[in-house]
Amino acid sequence: MLPSWISQLPLPKIDFAPRSSIGIAIGTREVCAVRLSSRRDEWHLEWSRQADLDAPMFQGAPSTEAVSALEKAVAAVCEGAAREFIPVHVSLPDPAGVIAVFELDDLPKTRAAQLNLVSWRLTREHYGDDRPLRCACQTLGQQDGKQLLLGMALEASWQGAVREGLRRAGVVPWTMNVATGYRFNRFYPLLTSERNSGAIVALDPDAWTLALWDADGRLRWLRGRWREHLPADGAVYDAIAVETERAILAYVHGGGDRRVERVYVAGGDETAALAAALDRRLRERCVPLTADMGQAAGSNSGKPLAALMETALSAAAAG
């Protein structure tokens, strides 16, 4: 058929983008799910649900009790939607995985070789030989003559336990990532709009995380920590601020043209308290991240969100 004929055909416009999305945030003691729908190029919140876990997750080795508890909680928060054809994005606590960026003189040529390197480095530096991993990697270009390779790992045993609990509840995840992976993607246009390097300090009910990126918008450093080692009272925010300041200084003085020009805070209903503690330690005032900044309307825009809802919202919107 001639091109001129093709151009005259009344072909329908096909939009392959999903109309709905579900985000599930799994913590150590609770699960939260949200459902978003797309209208006029914006995500709108349809519902949010939360359920407690009868057995803890991500503590020691996976147990049958943990898998059963996850099945029960996910079935409750996804009631009526579990077996629909909707993309489901599952967020895990940041300390349940590891994300690291390796600066290499030479980048392995094949994908398999890159994955082998990531697995070997993360096993040696963060895990032990008796803890098999599920790894992924992504090349980030180069800087200062070094090739940058981002690697991510989850313990194979816990990834399998999560997938089994989801499967029993009738849920097949489209993506599975640590919380800050979704959060960084969700707010990426805002975080990189001025081509500034920066940091996110994120606070979830059972963990907190510091993520750093460079002026080109490339994630360069991420560490998640369980909150159990922190004070149980209001001093928790000051303790996080002190550790954040130390980590940022160590990163900036680690070599090359490293900077952190702006610090953002995401902490649900704890955002204000954490931001105040960080402002007392850092040179520049930090910027709280709110629901409306992530283009998810109808989610109490501009107001803090409770517990894991902010994390589930990020997974649904950015997955």
Disulfide bonds with the S-S distance in Angstrom:
none
